[in-house]
Amino acid sequence: MQVRIEDFLSFLEGEKGYADNTIAAYRNDLTQFLRYLEGRNQDPERATWVEVDKDAIISYVLSLKEREYTSSTVARKVAAIKSFFHYLMAEKAIHDDPTATLDSPKVKKRLPKAISRDEIERLLSAPAQGVAVKSQRDHALLESLYASGMRVTELVSLDVSDVNLVSGSVRVRGKKLASKERIIPVGDRALDALREYLNRGRMQLVRDPEERALFLNHRGQRLTRQGLWLIIKHYVDEVGISTDVTPHTLRHSFAAHKLSQGKSLQDIQKLLGHANISTTQVYQHIGQDTEP
């Protein structure tokens, strides 16, 4: 049964072009489901996916709720199981889809969290006080993240060639398809910080002259998502912001502030790279809460 899961993951990677993080989430969710099935089966080594019925899946979902998994986590795990069985049907590995009439758990939508302009100003100004290489990088990083509304993965995936200091813009690759790009204009503050970092800071961090990554860690390698999170956490603590701030908080704040400044939903949708306008519309409900 594990082999079928691996085949499915290879399909998602090779045919669908899913990101590594997404593949890892599918692997964790499906492997957890398989372990549950093996615990119920008296002879797990001879079990097949054909034998799995709707009752078994419902029982698994109930076990997750009993273990107090959040509704969003349960919904994600159910979605992974549904996708897997759809794949098995397409591959003719099973004759009936036990998830065909299975309802997904209802998830209470949470509004994105944004912070005020005053808190943003304090956060962005923190690394600007220093003159070290790390401060130059962090200043450019934070200014770019807020000025563009990029996703975390999009920011750490930037190469030097993606920054156009002449046009004042950055080229961002989409969440799912690397070929789906968007050009985002950034303000003078972010451009000044990027110019300073490119002319001075990055030159001192880079070790391999062939390295293309824009933002580098202390080893001269591409900064990771985890590294970015730690940088933001450091400055949040330093300036004393009590709100729980993550890298995505700056994206939410960018959208909320742009909306309150009069930008249209359609413009913000394009800047954020949302496929559906409904995803962008949630910022209409938080814009008034981000005023200083």
Secondary structure, DSSP 8 states (H G I E B T S, - for coil): -HHHHHHHHHHHHHTS---HHHHHHHHHHHHHHHHHHHHH-SSGGG--GGG--HHHHHHHHHHHHHTT--HHHHHHHHHHHHHHHHHHHHTTS-SS-TTTT---------------HHHHHHHHHTGGG--SHHHHHHHHHHHHHHHH---HHHHHT-BGGGEETTTTEEEEE-SS-TT-EEEEE--HHHHHHHHHIIIIIHHHH--STT--BSSB-TTSSB--HHHHHHHHHHHHHHHT--S---HHHHHHHHHHHHHHTT--HHHHHHHHT-SSHHHHHGGGGTGGGG--
